[in-house]
Amino acid sequence: MLHVAVVGSGPSGVYAAQSLVQQDRVPDVRVDVLDRLPCPYGLVRYGVAPDHEKIKSLQNNLRTVLEHERVRFLGSVEIGPGALPPARLLGLYHAVVYCVGAAADRRLGVPGEDLPGSYSATEFVSWYSAHPDALADASAPDAFVRDVASAVVIGVGNVAVDVARMLLRGAAELLPTDMPHAALGVLAQSRVREVSMVGRRGPSQARFTTKELRELGALPDTDVLVDPAELALDPAYADPSGLPAASRRNVEVLRGWAERPARGLPRRLRLRFFLRPVALVAGAGGRVAGTRFERTLPDGRGGVTGSGAYEDIPGQLVLRSVGYRGVPIEGLPFDPDRGTVPHAAGRVLRDGVPSPGEYVAGWIKRGPTGVIGTNRPCAKETAQSLLDDAPAFVRRPLREDPLTALRAAGQEPVEWPGWLAIEHAEAALGHSLGRGIVKIPDWAGLRTAAGGMRDTP
């Protein structure tokens, strides 16, 4: 029997588990999928916007894998400093696959970035998605939008589109989602009336998908405003025929909005291009009041150069959405330049040599690129490498069930029945509020809910 630990229960981790148990090269492979949280599904649960129900339904596919007879979910298992070190974890299993994603946000590196009112987009997403780590030190539950009339979102990828859309969505549209009730109440009372989403390059280089972009045009009571002069700075704008199909569609959508007159609606979304943030500006009380941008121009090589002209865009809330980085795990090698674990076809490299029994998949392997489906071939490659190597270490006997060892090491794993208890509690919470399923947003609530089934026969 080959017993493997997969660290991380998001798409890359679940796809890795699936690739290992749904093959016939090595018989009787058993996989424990470990997660720091008591809930599975990773960014599908905590990163996909609440109003994207079709994408969130991917949880049903992931559930099928986690309910496989040779897969075991173990939540609330901490790997790293002050917890279970990787070397100890490897001693409990024949092999370990790390699928821990890229948990850190890239910073702007400009003055004023740490002013009150300036956050990463991920912090905002975690708050409205009920991640239990979200804004644990916030002074008030409405810290994001309190006294905010206008917001600036820096970045033009899908996450930037998500947070801009959530700031402008009406409460009635969010009521059917699983958004935590406190966040729903805060957004229902929000006074945000204008959002500027700003990119340093042109529309042909924006990272959002056309489907996400078009959703902005369907926001009720919201004008989407695009400056034709900014679009015209893009050399590909006049003739987008040479662009990839997705970029060409984006340009056409933006062209339609630029040619449409403003309708005078209560809320406004401004899409801005060729502006590079150089500083966040403080206002009364020391809170951010706006962002200073430098106008950029195409440099002819796919990048941009500064023009020396500057513009201030007001906003009492600034959300940066400029990418992610992997976070080092103490005990594993790490490439700080790439933000990934060094590897060869998924095999972890220590000093350039494959480390027996240690593997990576997902963003910590390849960097924060691709969509959810990109994780499937990535995980499959890693699983194939592991299976190729299996004869070298499968003969090593494991002294005990890893679950017993985890408990002896001070961990308190939440098994699948505990997760089902959380699901039941979230359904009951929603019913009590006259809504559908409503997520439990805090560690204490999740632990209490998970414990409700531990002693149940």
C-alpha positions in Angstrom: 0.0 0.0 0.0 1.2 3.5 -0.9 0.0 6.2 1.6 0.3 9.8 0.4 -0.4 13.1 2.1 -1.7 16.0 0.0 -1.3 19.3 1.8 -4.1 21.6 0.6 -7.7 20.8 -0.4 -8.2 23.3 -3.2 -8.4 22.3 -6.8 -4.7 21.4 -7.2 -4.7 19.2 -4.1 -8.0 17.4 -5.0 -6.9 16.9 -8.6 -3.6 15.4 -7.3 -5.6 13.0 -5.0 -7.8 12.1 -7.9 -4.8 11.4 -10.2 -3.3 9.1 -7.5 -6.4 7.0 -6.7 -7.9 6.8 -10.2 -5.0 4.9 -11.8 -4.0 1.3 -12.0 -0.2 1.5 -12.1 0.2 1.3 -8.3 -2.5 -0.7 -6.5 -4.2 0.4 -3.3 -3.0 4.0 -3.1 -4.5 5.8 -0.1 -4.5 9.6 0.1 -5.0 11.9 3.1 -5.9 15.4 2.0 -4.8 17.8 4.7 -5.8 21.4 5.1 -5.1 24.2 7.7 -8.8 25.0 7.6 -11.6 22.8 8.8 -13.3 23.3 5.4 -12.2 21.9 2.1 -12.1 23.3 -1.5 -9.6 26.2 -1.0 -10.1 29.1 -3.3 -13.3 27.6 -4.7 -14.9 28.2 -1.3 -12.9 31.3 -0.2 -11.8 33.0 -3.5 -14.7 32.7 -6.0 -17.1 35.6 -5.7 -20.4 34.7 -3.9 -22.5 35.7 -7.0 -20.6 33.3 -9.3 -22.7 30.3 -8.4 -21.7 28.3 -11.5 -18.0 28.4 -10.7 -18.7 27.7 -7.0 -20.6 24.5 -8.1 -17.2 23.0 -8.9 -17.3 22.1 -5.2 -19.6 19.2 -6.2 -16.9 17.8 -8.4 -14.3 18.1 -5.7 -16.6 16.6 -3.2 -16.8 13.4 -5.3 -13.0 12.9 -5.0 -12.9 13.7 -1.3 -15.7 11.1 -0.7 -13.7 8.4 -2.6 -13.2 5.3 -0.4 -9.4 5.7 -0.5 -9.3 9.4 0.2 -9.6 10.9 3.6 -10.1 14.6 4.4 -8.3 15.9 7.5 -8.9 19.6 8.2 -7.4 21.8 10.9 -4.0 20.3 10.4 -1.2 22.9 10.5 2.1 22.3 8.7 5.1 24.6 9.4 6.5 26.7 12.2 5.2 25.9 15.7 3.2 23.0 14.2 4.1 19.9 12.3 7.4 20.3 10.4 7.6 18.8 6.8 10.3 16.3 7.9 8.0 14.9 10.6 5.0 14.8 8.1 7.1 12.9 5.6 7.9 10.4 8.3 4.2 9.6 8.6 3.6 8.9 4.9 5.5 7.4 2.0 5.2 10.7 0.1 3.8 14.3 0.5 2.5 16.5 -2.2 2.3 20.2 -1.2 -0.5 22.1 -2.9 -0.5 25.2 -0.8 -1.1 27.9 -3.4 0.2 31.4 -3.4 -1.1 33.0 -0.2 0.7 36.4 -0.3 -0.4 39.5 -2.3 2.1 41.4 -4.3 2.6 44.9 -3.0 2.7 48.2 -4.9 5.9 49.4 -3.2 4.8 53.0 -3.2 4.6 55.6 -0.3 1.3 55.5 1.6 0.5 51.9 0.8 0.0 51.1 4.5 -2.4 54.0 5.2 -5.7 53.1 6.9 -8.2 52.3 4.1 -5.6 50.6 1.9 -5.9 46.9 1.6 -5.1 44.0 -0.7 -8.0 42.8 -2.7 -7.5 39.4 -1.1 -8.3 40.9 2.3 -11.6 42.2 0.9 -12.4 38.9 -0.8 -11.6 36.9 2.3 -14.0 39.2 4.3 -17.0 38.8 2.0 -16.2 35.1 1.5 -16.2 34.4 5.3 -12.5 33.2 5.5 -11.9 32.8 9.2 -8.6 34.7 9.0 -10.3 37.7 7.5 -9.5 41.0 9.1 -9.1 39.5 12.6 -7.8 42.8 13.9 -10.4 45.1 12.3 -11.7 47.8 14.5 -15.3 47.4 13.2 -17.1 45.0 10.9 -17.6 47.8 8.4 -13.9 48.7 8.3 -13.7 48.4 4.5 -16.5 50.8 3.5 -17.1 53.0 6.5 -17.3 56.6 5.4 -16.3 55.6 1.8 -18.0 57.3 -1.1 -15.5 56.4 -3.8 -13.0 53.5 -4.1 -9.9 52.8 -6.3 -9.1 49.2 -7.4 -5.6 48.9 -8.7 -5.4 46.1 -11.3 -7.3 44.8 -14.3 -7.6 41.1 -13.7 -10.5 39.0 -12.7 -10.0 39.5 -9.0 -10.1 43.3 -9.6 -13.3 42.9 -11.6 -14.8 40.8 -8.7 -14.1 43.3 -6.0 -15.3 46.3 -8.1 -18.5 44.4 -8.9 -19.1 43.5 -5.2 -18.6 47.1 -4.1 -21.4 48.1 -6.6 -23.8 45.2 -6.3 -27.2 45.8 -4.7 -28.1 43.9 -1.5 -31.1 42.2 -3.2 -28.7 40.5 -5.6 -26.4 39.3 -2.9 -29.2 38.0 -0.6 -29.4 34.6 -2.3 -25.7 34.0 -2.0 -23.8 32.3 0.8 -22.1 35.6 1.9 -21.8 35.9 5.6 -24.8 37.9 7.1 -22.6 40.6 8.7 -20.8 41.4 5.4 -24.2 41.4 3.5 -25.5 43.9 6.0 -22.4 46.1 5.7 -22.6 46.2 1.9 -26.3 46.8 2.0 -25.6 50.0 4.0 -22.5 51.0 1.9 -22.4 54.5 0.5 -19.9 53.7 -2.2 -21.1 55.4 -5.4 -18.0 55.4 -7.6 -15.3 52.9 -8.2 -12.3 53.4 -10.5 -10.5 50.3 -11.7 -7.1 51.2 -13.0 -4.4 49.4 -15.0 -0.9 50.6 -15.8 -1.0 49.2 -19.3 -3.6 49.2 -22.1 -6.9 47.4 -22.7 -5.3 44.8 -25.0 -3.1 43.7 -22.2 -5.7 43.5 -19.4 -6.0 40.1 -17.6 -9.7 39.9 -17.1 -11.8 37.5 -19.1 -14.6 38.8 -21.4 -17.3 37.0 -19.5 -16.2 38.8 -16.3 -15.9 42.1 -18.1 -19.4 41.9 -19.5 -20.8 41.3 -16.1 -19.8 44.8 -15.2 -22.1 46.2 -17.9 -25.0 44.3 -16.3 -24.7 45.9 -12.9 -28.0 47.6 -12.1 -28.1 51.4 -11.7 -24.5 51.7 -12.7 -22.9 53.6 -15.5 -19.7 52.0 -16.9 -17.5 54.8 -18.1 -14.4 54.4 -20.4 -12.3 57.3 -21.8 -11.9 56.8 -25.6 -8.6 58.8 -25.4 -7.1 56.3 -23.0 -8.2 53.4 -25.2 -6.7 55.1 -28.2 -3.2 55.1 -26.6 -3.1 51.3 -27.1 -1.5 50.6 -30.5 -3.8 47.5 -30.9 -7.0 49.5 -30.2 -7.4 50.9 -33.7 -6.9 47.5 -35.3 -7.4 44.6 -32.8 -7.4 41.9 -35.5 -3.9 40.8 -34.6 -4.8 40.2 -30.9 -5.6 36.8 -29.4 -9.4 36.2 -29.5 -10.0 36.9 -25.8 -8.1 40.3 -25.9 -9.9 41.2 -29.1 -13.3 40.6 -27.5 -12.3 42.7 -24.5 -11.3 45.6 -26.7 -14.7 45.4 -28.5 -16.6 45.4 -25.2 -14.6 48.4 -24.0 -15.1 50.2 -27.4 -18.9 49.8 -27.0 -18.9 51.4 -23.6 -16.6 54.2 -24.7 -19.0 55.1 -27.5 -22.0 55.0 -25.2 -23.0 58.3 -23.5 -23.3 58.4 -19.7 -26.8 57.7 -18.5 -26.6 59.6 -15.2 -27.2 56.5 -13.1 -26.7 56.6 -9.3 -23.5 54.6 -9.3 -20.4 54.8 -11.6 -17.7 52.4 -12.6 -14.7 54.0 -14.3 -12.3 51.8 -16.2 -8.9 53.6 -16.5 -5.8 52.5 -18.4 -2.2 53.6 -18.8 -1.9 54.9 -15.2 0.8 53.7 -12.8 0.4 54.2 -9.1 3.2 56.2 -7.5 1.7 57.1 -4.1 -1.3 56.9 -1.9 -2.3 60.2 -0.5 -3.6 60.8 3.1 -6.6 62.9 4.0 -8.2 64.1 7.2 -7.5 61.8 10.1 -4.6 60.1 8.2 -6.9 57.8 6.2 -6.2 57.3 2.5 -8.0 59.9 0.5 -6.8 59.1 -3.0 -4.1 57.6 -5.2 -1.6 59.5 -7.3 -0.9 58.0 -10.7 1.6 58.7 -13.4 0.4 58.6 -17.0 2.2 55.8 -18.9 2.8 55.3 -22.6 3.5 52.2 -24.6 7.2 51.7 -25.1 6.9 49.7 -28.3 8.1 46.5 -26.7 4.9 45.4 -24.9 5.7 47.5 -21.8 5.1 51.1 -20.7 7.2 54.0 -19.8 6.4 57.0 -17.6 5.3 60.3 -19.2 6.0 62.6 -16.3 2.3 63.7 -16.1 0.4 62.9 -13.0 -3.2 62.6 -11.9 -4.9 62.1 -8.5 -8.0 59.8 -8.3 -10.0 60.3 -5.1 -10.9 57.3 -3.1 -11.3 56.6 0.6 -10.8 52.9 -0.1 -7.9 51.5 -2.1 -7.7 47.8 -3.0 -4.6 46.5 -4.8 -5.0 43.5 -7.1 -1.7 43.2 -8.7 -0.9 39.5 -8.3 0.1 36.8 -5.7 3.2 35.2 -4.4 3.9 31.9 -2.8 4.9 31.9 0.8 7.9 29.8 2.1 7.1 26.8 4.3 9.8 26.3 6.9 11.6 23.1 6.2 11.0 23.2 2.4 13.3 24.9 -0.2 12.0 28.1 -1.7 12.9 30.3 -4.7 12.3 33.9 -3.5 12.5 35.3 -7.0 9.8 33.1 -8.4 7.8 32.6 -5.2 7.7 28.9 -5.7 9.3 25.6 -4.5 12.1 24.5 -6.8 11.0 21.3 -8.6 11.5 19.1 -11.6 8.2 17.8 -13.0 6.7 18.2 -9.5 9.6 16.6 -7.6 10.9 19.0 -4.9 14.6 19.9 -5.5 17.0 20.4 -2.6 20.3 21.8 -3.8 19.2 20.8 -7.4 18.6 17.2 -6.4 15.1 15.6 -6.1 14.1 15.1 -2.5 12.7 11.6 -2.1 9.0 11.6 -1.3 8.5 15.4 -1.6 6.4 16.9 -4.4 4.5 20.1 -5.3 1.5 21.0 -7.5 -0.5 24.1 -8.2 0.6 27.7 -7.8 3.4 26.8 -5.3 4.8 24.7 -8.2 4.3 26.9 -11.2 3.5 30.3 -9.9 0.0 32.1 -9.8 -0.9 31.5 -13.4 -3.8 29.9 -15.2 -7.4 29.2 -14.3 -8.9 26.5 -12.1 -8.8 24.0 -14.9 -5.0 24.6 -15.3 -4.5 22.7 -12.1 -5.6 19.4 -13.5 -2.7 18.7 -15.9 -0.3 20.3 -13.4 -1.5 17.9 -10.7 -1.5 15.0 -13.1 2.2 15.6 -14.0 3.2 15.6 -10.3 1.2 12.4 -9.6 2.9 10.7 -12.5 6.3 11.6 -11.1 5.3 10.3 -7.7 4.0 7.0 -9.2 7.2 6.6 -11.2 9.2 7.0 -7.9 6.9 4.9 -5.8 8.9 1.6 -6.0 11.8 3.3 -4.3 10.0 4.2 -1.1 6.7 2.1 -1.0 8.6 -0.7 0.8 9.2 1.5 3.8 6.8 0.4 6.5 4.7 3.0 8.2 4.6 2.5 11.9 1.1 3.7 12.6 -2.0 5.3 11.1 -1.0 8.9 10.4 -4.2 10.1 12.0 -3.1 8.6 15.3 0.3 10.2 15.0 -1.2 13.6 14.1 -3.3 13.5 17.2 -0.3 12.5 19.3 1.5 15.5 17.9 -1.1 17.8 19.2 -3.2 18.3 16.1 -7.0 18.0 16.2 -8.0 16.9 12.7 -11.5 17.6 11.5 -12.6 14.6 9.5 -15.2 14.4 6.8 -18.2 14.1 9.2 -17.0 17.3 10.9 -17.1 19.1 7.6 -20.6 17.7 6.9 -21.6 19.1 10.3 -20.3 22.5 9.3 -22.4 22.3 6.1 -25.4 21.4 8.2 -24.8 24.3 10.5 -24.5 26.7 7.6 -27.7 25.5 6.1 -29.4 25.9 9.5 -28.0 29.4 9.9 -29.3 30.4 6.5 -32.7 29.0 7.3 -32.9 31.0 10.5 -32.1 34.2 8.6 -34.6 33.5 5.8 -31.8 32.9 3.3 -30.1 29.9 1.7 -26.8 28.5 3.0 -24.9 31.2 4.9 -21.2 30.7 5.7 -19.9 30.7 9.2 -17.1 33.4 9.2 -15.1 32.7 12.3 -12.8 30.0 13.7 -14.8 29.5 16.9 -18.0 29.0 15.0 -16.5 26.6 12.6 -14.9 24.5 15.4 -18.1 24.4 17.3 -20.0 23.3 14.2 -17.4 20.6 13.3 -17.5 19.3 16.9 -21.2 18.8 16.7 -20.8 15.6 14.7 -17.6 14.3 16.3 -19.5 12.5 19.0 -22.4 11.5 16.8 -22.5 7.7 16.0 
